[in-house]
Each structure stands twice: as structure tokens, then as C-alpha cells.
Amino acid sequence: MRSVALMIIGASLLTAGCAGQSIDCITGTSSRDCAPGTIGHQQMVQERQSDDTVASIDDARCRSYASYGSPEYVDCRRRAANTRRPPQ
């Protein structure tokens, strides 16, 4: 029973690959150049929405401190971006 399920999954991945979709896009391990409807594309869309949400929050917070485009505003946005940057 388990081998049948594995064969079905393998066949569906191969079929998707033959249809012009990258296996990475189908399995969700890649988010670049994935066609709409694939897991990889869905992940890319969610990441963009998350980035847009964070940018909106940062913009609103920094505008409460200083006017848009002022040196204080730019410094606030820079500090916010640096706070989220992963350590290297």
C-alpha cells in the first residue's frame, strides 16, 4: 500500500516535470520563476505580501517620527531594516 502511494507521488512529480514545471516549483523548494498554481509560486507570493506588510508598518512608524523623505525618516527606515537583517 505504501509503495503504491510512493509510485503515485513519483509519477505525478514526473508528469508535472514533463509539463514544463520544475520539480522544485512543484515541491515548493524554489520560488523563482515558478508558474502560477505551483507551491513555489505560492510561497513567492506570500513572501512578497509579507515584505509589503513589513514595509507598510515601518513606513507608518517612521512617518510618526518624521516627515517622509527627511533624513530622520530615512534613518528610521534604515534602522528598521537593519534590525530584521539576519546575522552573518
Beta strands, then each sheet from edge to edge (+ up, - down):
end
